[in-house]
Structure formats: C-alpha cells, structure tokens
C-alpha cells in the first residue's frame, strides 16, 4: 500500500470535517455515483483513500502518528466513515461490471460506477487494506461488510469476463488474498495464489496481455504498457510474493523466470530526470497516461515502484534481474537520462518497439503493425492520440524534454512521425486501430540495430510510407523515409522532434534569434538541446520548419486531469516533403554540445547505399557496418564499397528482412519484421569470396527476434 503522507499529515482536519453521517463535505469529496459519476479515477474513491490512511495511523508503524495509535476516539471516527460506505454500498450485483445497462439501470441505488474497475478492483483494494489494518477491532457487521465487498469482486473470476487478463487478474487475485488473510481461509488463499501463478508466465499469443518473451508488457490486446499496467502488475507481485517466499504459496521457477524477464525489459524503458533526480517510464510505454501531468500522480509521475521491495524479492529468489533493477535505479549518481547505465540496442519485437541507449541519452522508437494497436482512448483519456505509434521517437538527455507538454503540443507533430498533417481528424473514436501492415520490427545485435516500419493509415487508407531508423556506434543515428504515397492534398511532414524549448537553436551554425514559425530551404544542419541533425543535399526539395515559443494547452481537453491550463515553451522541427516521390534521409547526433556537433557534422563518413521502395541501406566505414532493410517479399540485393580500392560488396536476401552486417567480426544479424518467414538465405559476395547463410527464423512468441551467424 502506497501511503499518502499529505493525507496522513492532514488527518486532524479530516477528523474535524467528517460529518455525523460518516460523510465528508461535498467540497472535499465528490460522491457522485452511478451513470453521472466520472468513469476514470472515480472521485468518490477519496473517501476510502482517507480511511485507509487513517486505519494505518491507528494500526501503528507510520512516522508521526503516535497520537492515533490504538486511540479509541480516532477508531470511532474511522468506523463512522466506513459505516457510511457500507450502508450505501450497492446491492444489485450486476452493477459490478454492467453499470448503466438494463441489468443495472442508472437509477439503481448505491455507490457504484459504470466503470467495472472501480467496483471490482479500486474500492475492494482500498476497503480490504483498511479491514486488514483494523482486523480484530472490526465489529462483526463491519467484518461482514468487508468480506462482502471483497468476495463480490473475487467472484468475477467465476464468470471469466474478458477484462480479467494481465494486471487486472493480479489485482483481483490480490483482493482474494486479502480476503483469505482476513478470514484465515487457506483454501481461498490457495486458489488466489494459483490464479496469480497461472498468470505469471510468458504470454506468447499475438496481442496477449501480460509478460511477453522480449520483456515487454501488453494490456488491452495489443498496447505496450510496461509503464502503467505492467507497473501495477509488478507492484501486486511485490506485495504478495515477498510475503509468500519460503511458503507453500511461493512462485515456482517458471513464474520467477517470467518476472525476471519483465524486469530485464523494464530497465530499458526507464529514463532519469536529472533535474528532479527521479526515474520515469518512457512515454511510449505509458499508453493513454500521456494525458496526465506529473502532479496528478498517475503513471506519468514516475517509476511508481518500491525499489527496496524489488531488491528484497530479488534476494529471496536469487533473481539477478530484480537485484540489478533495484540497485541501478536506486543510485543517484547519473548526470544524464541514462540512469539505468545501459549502453546498446534492444528490439522489443512483440510490441513493435526499439530502444537505443548511449552514455548520456536514451532514444526510443514506437511503431505498430497488424499485431499491435496504435493507442487507446478510454474514459475520455487520450482522445488525440491517433499518431502515438506512428514511428514516434523520444530522445531523453536531461529527462525533462517531454514532461508536462502534451496538453500544449501539436498532436499532428508528435516527435519522430511522418504524417499527412491534419488528414485524420483526431478524436476518441479514432484510436484503438490495429495496424494494416505486417512488416514492422527490427534487427538488433544488442549494441546496434535497425528498426523498420511499413505504414498505411488504418482509418483513411489514404497515406502510406516506409521508414527505417539505423542506430550505429559512436552515437550516430540515421533515418530514411521512402515510398510515400498520399491521395489527399494534406502536406506531408517528417517530424524531427517536438519538446521543451531550451536555449539556443542553431541552423547551419547560425543562432536563430526569432521565435514563432521559421522555414529554411536547403538547410544543412540543425542543433538544439543537445541533439544535432545533418541533412544531405539530396533533401533540397524538403524545407526545414521550426516552431519556437509559448503554446497554451488544456489538460481537460486531452483527459480527465483537472489541473489548470498550462503555457509551455515548445520547440518543434520538421521536414516537409514537397515532392512525396522523393525519398529523404537525415542523420541524428544525440547527446552532443553545439561545438562538438559542428565538428562531427563535417567529418561524418556515413554513406547512404540505397533508399527507395525496395531497399533502405546505410554503410558506416568507421565501424565497417552495413545495415539494410529489404522491403520486398522476394528480398533483393544491394552493393557498397568499403573504399575506392576494393571491389563492391553485395548483400543479397531471399526474403523481406532487416539485416546488420559487421565486416570486422563477420557477424550477420537478421530478423523478419513481418514475423511470417520460416527461413531466409543471405548471400554476401565480397568479390573474392561468396558466403551463403541460411537462417531458420524464430516462430511463436519469439517471432521477430534477431539471429546472428558468422560468414
């Protein structure tokens, strides 16, 4: 249980304002119920949030609460508040998950919400925690009411509702464990833990909720959610598995391994805000919770895990992944966003997501395919999020780049996407789309990698492109966009970034002094906020657009937050595709100051090998690595030279794959982003020799994973 010390310190005031009927004033707690109540973050929960903190103070063990410990007068106040809810609890069991329907009409008496979560998880968790803390001081009537609420929630398992998957399964099972503890019911305890451990496994089905083999976490059938539901899932496990360690209820080896897989993936998805000294989840792993500011305490507010508890369970299990997660993120020594101190590249093939981490930065790419979903708008949260998986790129250096800006930013210029601006009206019913294309994924060596996305707009069907992101050593990233088609007149942009504006903006080594909207045709370089961009001359018909200045926003327009409208100083940069038939590319240097960038931009040796609808390929002569995306189902071939004195090197593929070839080591790394091939043959001809490598590609839950062979 996460205690609210703000509530705790205000307990004397809470006591004084509680009415004789056990109800707080409407100015403090909104008791609106049934169909009129807000579905998300039901305000009436504040009633139980206050009670559970008071129960903790009465129980003892919290700092600064000695005056409340075992205080009979204080206990009577708690009873008054509890009894108010119990006497107004709904009696029509259909309301637990069918509120507002014919089986539970809007005029049904009692405290309930049309969102099943409030009735099945939210209130039962708060009330069961309260009852456990009060335990033997409960009256028989109170105990009966406690067990009624928890058993009603746990009983939803018998009906197998579709919402009981992933984190939701553990939430309801935990309610059952609380009930078993309260009533000393061993058989119920056994049943609840068995449900937990049946869920705590690797889920391999497409769009499966829960832990995936790559360490990602899915919820709501196809959405990456390590940072919200995955975090809740983990917190449930930390609470119940630490207590079960060494008992008959302890997790078996398979379940322990599954949780280790999740923590191993989680670490890659974190970044550190060096200004606040706090760890956060990549926004790509938060789904609709991008619609909340930090102050609201939702998933965007921080890591939301007790690292001491993580370490404790890691020690109990001998699980290195948990211990490493806790130890690494507990340190406060990082001066960059890469607080996890991971360096390299990782492809999360089950959820179309790549992360690349350098010494002083974190970059992520979020895509979607016919196996995943772009985003969701639930309970009016995130109505403008249609583009949130269109190849979104976040680059964290200080860790505050994207904090609290989504209420004010342009949702058609989300960082990293290629977009037919405004051609898709943004609204709640324009989310929840499964992708059209299968070819989405990437190849990763663990150090470097390439992500690839074939995109077709799932709503309009009028816009298409192919895009590849190449992540090389030495903090060099390269992006290629090709094969664009559009049947509308909407302008097409590739967004470089949209983030907090900080300090100088430099175009072609000249500081930009104006604010507002600025356009530069034929720009060669751009630098802002520790990230530099180089644009080749082949982009001549692709003007650079810059927007700098204050933007006003409204949190209530994108969700349920009641925070006041913000004004945010934003920086946005994009390239406009004046001729969509022309493929473009650009190179990105993250984590670099302006002077170093200007030197590096003039000495870069990266070469575009091919950039069209068939193949996207880049060669880095410094590391002697070529990366290629073969877009066609029949594969293809591409050639490059390492220098003017050597014969061309030809790389040929029999199928559509992403490939990384390191000439120095002879390693060839391949993946199938379409997750449909069983086998692919790669032929490499160096002029003096020819190597044929046959790759048997992974299937099932491992489909899309990378395989490496040596020539």
N, C-alpha and C positions, 0 to 999 in steps of 0.2 A: 504494500500500500504506500503510495506517494503522499506524504503529508503536506498540506498547505499551511506553511507557517504563518502566512498572512491571516488565514482563518484562525489559526491557533492563538496568535497574539491578540486577536480581536474577540476572543471568547467572552470576556466580561460584557462587551457590548451586545454580543449575540444573546446572552442570557437576558439582558435587560429589555431587549426588543421582542423577545418571544412572547406571543400573546397567550392568554389563559387557555385558549383552544389548541395550543401547540403549533400555531402557525405564525410565521414571521410576516411582517407587513409587506404588502404588495410592492412597496418601494424598494424592498430588499430582495425579495424572491418572487419571481413571476410563476404563479401556479396555473397558468393557462393550460388546459388539458384537452384531450380528445382531438378532434379534427382542427380546432382553432390553434392548437399548440405548434410551435416551431418544431419541425421534424429533426433537424440536426442540432446536436448539443442542447437537448431539451432543457430550457432554463429551470424547470422545476427540480432538476437534479441537485440544485444548490441546497435544497432542504436536507437531503441525505449527506451531501458533502460536509455540511456544517455538523451534522450529527456524528458522523464517523470521526471527525477530528476531536469533537468533544468526548466521544467514547474513548479515544486514545488517551486523552488527557486524564480521564477518570481511571483508566486502567493503570497508567503509570509507565515510566520509561522514556518519556519525552522531556527534553530540557525545558525548564521554565514553567512547569505545570504542577509543581508540588502542592500548590493550594487546592488543586482539583482532585488529587489522587484520593480515591475512596471517600469522596465528600458526598454525604447523603443528600444535601441540598442540591448540589450540582447534578447528582444522579436523578433526582426528581425532575429537573428541567429536561434532561435527556429523555426521560420516559414520556414527558408531555409531548415533546416533538415527535418521538417515534409513534406514539399512540394516535396522533393526528393522522399520520400517513396510513397507519393500519386501518383506522376507521373509515378512511376514504379510498382504500385500495379497491381496484375494480374486481367485480365478482363474476363477470362474463369471461370465461377463459378464452373465448375466441378472440378477445381483444389483444391477446399476447402477440399475435402476428397477423391479424386480419382487421385491424382497426380501420374504421371508415367504410367497411364493406357491409353487405346485408346481414352478415352474421354478427357484426359489431357496429351498429349504426353510430353516427356522430353524436347522438344524444344519449348514448349509453353512459350511465353514471360511473363515477370513479376517476382516479388519477391514472391515465394511460395516454399513450402517444401512438400516432399512426405509424411511426417507425418501429418495426419489430425490435430493433436493437435496444431501445430504451426499456422495453418491458421484459426482454429476455436476458439481457446482459447488464446494461447500465445500472438500473435500480437494484436488481438482485445482487450484483457485486458489492455495491455500497452497503446495502442492508445486511448482507451476510457477514461482511467485515465488521460492521457495527455489533452485530449479535455475538460474534466470536469474542470481541473485546470485552463485552459486558458479561457474557457467559453465565456464570452461576448467580448473577444478580438479576437475571431476567425473570419476570413473573411467568407463570405458566401460560398466560394469554399471550404475552409477548413472544415467548418461545414458539408457540403455535403459529403466530403470525409470521415470524421469521422463517420457519420451516415451510410454511405455505408458499411464500414468495419464491424461495429457492427451489423447492420441488416442482413448482409450476414451470419454472424456467428449465430445469433439468429434464422435465418430462417432454420437452420439444424433441428430444432425441428419438422418442418412440415413433414420431411421425416422419422422420427423415426429410425435413424441409431442405430446399435447395440452398438456403443461406448457411447451413451448418457445414462449412468447409474451412480449411486453413485456420486462421486466427480465431474465427468465430467458434469453431469446435473446441479449441482450448479454453476460450472464455467461459463457455457453458459448462465444460467439464470441471473447471476450477470452481464454479458455483456449486457443483455437486460435491466436490472435495470439501468445501467449506461446510456444506450441509452434513456430510459424514462426520466431520470433526465435531460439529455442534451436537450431534445426536449419538456419537460413538457407534456409528453404523459401519461395520467392517465390510459388509457385502457391497454397500454403496461406494465405499472408498475403492474397493477392488474394481468395480465397474467403471468408475470415473477415471482411474489411472489406466485402465485398459483402453479406454477411448483416447486418452492422451497419447499413448504409445502407438496406437494404430494410426494416429495422425502424424506422429513424429517419425516420418520416414521420407525418403526421397520420392517425390511425385514425378512420374515420367510422362503422363499424358499431355498432349498439346493443350495449352491454356489451363493446365491444372493449377488449382490453388494450393499453396504450401511451398515447401522447400524443393527447389529444382537441383538437378545434378551439378549445375555450374555454380551453385551458391547464391543464385538469385531467389527471390521470393515472389510468388504470384498471388494475387487475390482478385476477386470479381472477374474470373475467367479471362485472363489474358493481359492484366495490367501489372507492371513492375511496381512492387510495393514494399521493398525491404524497409523503407524509412517510416512506414506507418503501421500497416497490419503485420509486417514481419517483425517490427519492433514490439508490438503488442503481444504477438505470439511468443517472442523470446522472453518478455517480462513475465508472462504466465508461467513459462517453463522454469525460469529462475526461481520463482516463488515456490513452485510445487516440487521441483526436482532436488533442490537443496535440502528440503525437509525429508524427502524420500530416500536420500542417499544412504546406502547401507541397510535398507529395509527391504521387505518383500515387494514394495511398490517401486523400487528403483528402476530406471530405464535400462533396457538391455543394450548390448553393444551396437546393434544396428541403429537404434534411436540415438545413442550418444554420437555415433558417427555422423548421422544426419544433421544434428545440431552443430557439430564441428564444421561441417560443410557450409552451413549458413553463416556462422561467424567468420569463416575464412573469406566468404564473399562479401559480407558486410563491411569488413575493414577497407576494402577497395572503394566502397561507396561513400566513405566519410570524407569530410574536409574540416579544417580548423579555421575559425575566425581568430586571427592573431590579435585583433583589437580587443575582443571580449574574452579571449582565452578559452572559448568553448568549442566543442565538437558539434558538427551538424551533418545531416544527410544531404547528399547530392539531391538537388531539386528534381532530377529525373526519376528518383526513387520515391517521391512523395505523392505522385498522382494528383488528385484533386486538392490536396492540402497545400498546394502552392497558393491557394486563395486566402491563407491566413497570415497576418503579420506575426512576428516573433512574440509580441507582448500577449497574444491570446493563448499561449501555452499549448498549442497544437503541435502536430508533427514537425512543422517548420521551425519550432522554437529551440531545437537542439537534439542531441542524441537520445535523450529520454530513457537511459538505462543506468542502473546502479552498477558501476564498474567493479566495486568491491564484491558485489554478489556474483558477477560474472567470474571473477577470479576465484571466488570460493567454490563455485560449481566446477570450474576447471581443475582445481586441485583435487576435489572429491573424485572426479572422473579420470584424472590424469590426462586431460584434454589440452594439448598444446595450443590449439587454435583459440580456445577460450582464454587461456592464460595470456597468450600473446596479445589478443584483442584488448584485454583489460590493462595489461602493463603498458602497452604502447599508447593508448589513448588517455591513460592517467597522467602521463608526463606532460609538463607544461613548458617544455624547452623549445618547441618549434617556433621559428620565426617566419614560417610560410604556411600556406594552406595545406601542405602535405604533412599534416600532423601524424599520419599513420606511418610515415617514413618508408613507404613502399615506392620502389622505382621500377617501372616496367609497364607492361601492357596486359590487359585481360579482356577477353571476349566472353560475355555472358550470352551464349548462343540460344538459351531457352527463352530469353526475353529481349532479344534484339538490342543489345546494349554493350558498348565498349568503353573501357576506362583506360586512360594513359596517364601515368604519373611520373613527373620529373622531380628533381631535387627540391624545387621550390614552387611547384604548381601541380594542379590536378585538372585534367581535361576529360570530359565525358561526352559521348555521342549516344543519343537515344533515338532509335528508329522503331518502325513496326512493320509487320508483314501479315500474311494471311493466317499466321499462327498466333498473332497477338492483337491487342486493341490499342487505339491511339490514346485514349484517356477516358474519363467519365465525368459526368455532371450528375451528382447525387445530392439530394436535399438542397438544391439550388446552389451548390458549391461548384465553382469552376465552369460556368456556362460558356466562357470564351475560349476554352482550351483545345479546340479542334486541332491546332497545329503542334501540340505539345510533344509529339513523337515523330515529327516530320524531318528527322535528322537534326534534332536540337543539340547544340554544342554549348556546354558550360565550361568556362575556364576560370578556375579559382587561384588567386595568388595571395591576397590578403584574407580572403574568406568572407568579405562583406560585399562582394561585387553585385550580387543579385538579391541581397537581403532587403525585404520590405519594399520591393519596387513593383511587384506585379499588379498592384492596384492602379498604377500610373503608366505602365509601359504600353506600347503598341502591340496588341496581341496578334497582329499580322506581321510583325517583325521580330518574332521570338528568335533568340540567338541561334545562329547556325543553319536556319532552314532556308530552303529555296521555295518560293511562294509566288503564286499568281495573285498579287495583292488585292484583297477585298473581293475576290471572285466567289468565295464561300462565305455567306453570311454566318457570323458567329453567334450561336445560341445554344441553349442547353440540349436541344434535340439534335444538335449537330456533333455530338460527342458519342462515344461508345461504338465507333466503327472498327470492325475487323479490317485489316489491310487487304488489298486486292492482290498484291504481288507476293510471290514466294521467295524471290531472290533478294533476301535481306540477311546480312550476317557479317562474318569477317574471319580472317585468319590471324592468329596470334602466336608468336614464339615465346611469349612470357616477357620478353624485353621490348619487342617492337611488334607492329601489326598493321593491318589494313581492314577498315570497315567499308561495307558496300551496301547501297540501298537503291533498289529499283522502286520507283514510286508512281502510283496513279491515284489521283484524288478519289476517294471512295464515295464521296457524295455527288460531285458534279460529273465525274468521269471525263472531265474536260482538260485535265492538266497532267503531264507526265514528265519525269526526268530520271536520270541515272546519276548517282553521286558516289564518290569514293573519298575516304579520308585515310591518308597514309601517315603513320607515326614512326619516324626514324629515330635513331640515336642522336645524341647531341642536341636534343630539344628542337628538332625540326619537324614540322607537320606540313603536309601538302594536301590540297583539296582539288578535286577535279569534278566538274559538272558537265554533263553531256546529254545528248539525245532528248533535249527539251521539246515538248510539243504542247500547244495550247489552242483551244478552239474559241477562246474568249479574247476580248481586247484588253483585259487587265494587264497592267505592267508586271513584269516578272523580275524578282529580286533574289539574290543570294545574300543572306544576312551574315555579316562578319561577327557582329556582337550587338547586344543591347544590354547595358549595365549602368551602374552608378558612374557618373562622370567624376573623374578625379584628376585634377591638374591639367597638364599640357596635352594638347592634341597636335601632332606634327604630321604634315603631309609633304612628302619629298623634302624632308629635312627643314621645312619652314613651319614655325609655330603658327597655329591657327588662332587668330585673336578674336574673331567674331563668334557669336552664338546664333542659334536658330538653325535653318536649313542651308547647307552648303553643298554644292556639287562641283566635282573636279573631274574633267575628262582627261584621260590619259595619265592618271596618277600612277607613279611607280612604287611609292611606299606610303605606309601609314603607321603611326605609332601612337598608342595611348595606354596608360595604366599598366605598363609593364608587358604589353603584348605588341609585337610588330608584325606587319604584313608586307609582303612583296608581291607586286602584280606584274606579270610579264607583258611585253609589248603586244603579244597576241591578243590581249584583252582590250585593245584600243577602242573598240566599239562598246565598251562596258564601263560607263561612268561610275565614279565613286560618289555615294551620297553620305553626308554626315549630318546628324542632328545632335545639337548640344544645347542644353538648357533645362529650365524647370518645366515639369509636367505635373498637372494636377490629376489626382486619382480619386477613386471612391471604393473603399473596401466592400461596402454593401452591394455594389454593382457586380462583384465577382464572387460573392459568397454570403456567409452569414455573420461575418465579423461586424461588430458594432463600433469599431474604432473610428475616430474622426477621419475625414478625407485627408490624405497626405499630399504634400508637394515634394516632388523628387527631382533632383538634378541628374538628368539622364544623358548618356552618350549612346548613340546608335550609329552604326556604319553598315552600309550595304552596297552591293554591286548590282547595277541594273542591266539586265540582258536586253539591250536594244534590238539585237538580232538573235532570236532564240535558236536559230540554226547553228550558231557558232558556239562550240564548246569553249569553256573557260577553265582557268586554274589559278591558284594563288598559293603562296607559301606563308606559313604562320610560325612566328618565333615567340613562344610564351616564356614568361619569367625572365625578361631582359630589360635593362635600362636603355634609355634613348641613345646614348653614345655608343654603347656596345652593339645595339641593333644596327645603327648606321654603318658600322664597320662590318658586321656579319652579313648584312644585306648585300654588300658589294663583293663579298668573297664566296657567296654560296655557289656550289657546283652542281646542285640537284638538276637532273635532266628529265623533262617530260619525254617519255618514249612513245606513247600513243595515248590519245584522248578522243575517243569517238563512241559511237553506239555499240561497238563490238568489244573494244578493249580499253581499259584505263590502266596505264603502266608508268612507273617512275623509277629512275635509277639514281642511286646516291653513290658517286665514285669514292667518296671519303670512307664510307663503311663497306663499299663494294657489295651493296644490297640492291636487288631489284624487287619491286612489289608490283603485282599485276592482278587485275580483276578481269576475268573472261566472262563477258555478259551473255554470250550466245550459248544455247543448249548444246551446240556442237563444238564448243570450245573455240580454238583458233590458235594463232601463233603470232609472236611479236619478237622483234630483234633489237638489240642495242650493242654498242661498242663500249668497252671499258676505257679505251683511249684510241688515239688515231693510228697507233702502230699494231693493233691487234685485230683479228678477224671478228666479224659480228657474232654475237652470241644469240641464239634463237631459243626461245622458250615456247613450247607447244603443249596445249592441253586438249584432251579428248572430250572435255565437258566444261560446263559453267562452274568455275571455281574462283576462290580468292587464293593468292599464292604469294609466298615470301621466299626468295632465293638468296641465300648468303653465299657468295662465291668463295669467300675466305675459308669458311668451315665446310662448305659443300652441303649444308643443310637446306632442304626444300620442305617448307611447311605449307600445307594445303588444307582448305576447308571447303565444304559445299554449302554456301549460304541458302540455297533452295531447300536443303535438307531432304532431297529426293534421290540423289545418286547413290548407287551401291558401290561403284568403283570408278576411278578415273586414272588415266595414264598421262604422266607428264614426261615429255621428251625435252632434253636440254642438249643442244648442239653447240659446242664451243669452237668449232672449226677444226680442231684436231681430234676431237672425240665426241661420241654421242652416248648419252645415258638415257635409259628408259626406266622410269619408276612407276610401278603400279600400286596405287593406294586403294585399299579396301576401306571405305568410309564408314564412320560410326552410324548407328541407327538407334531407333527408340529414343529414350531420354537423352542420349549423347549425340543425337544427330545435330550437325552443325559444328561440332567440336573439331579442333585442329589436330592434324597428324604430321609428324616430321620424319623424313627419311634422308639419308645421305646419298649423294651421287658417287 
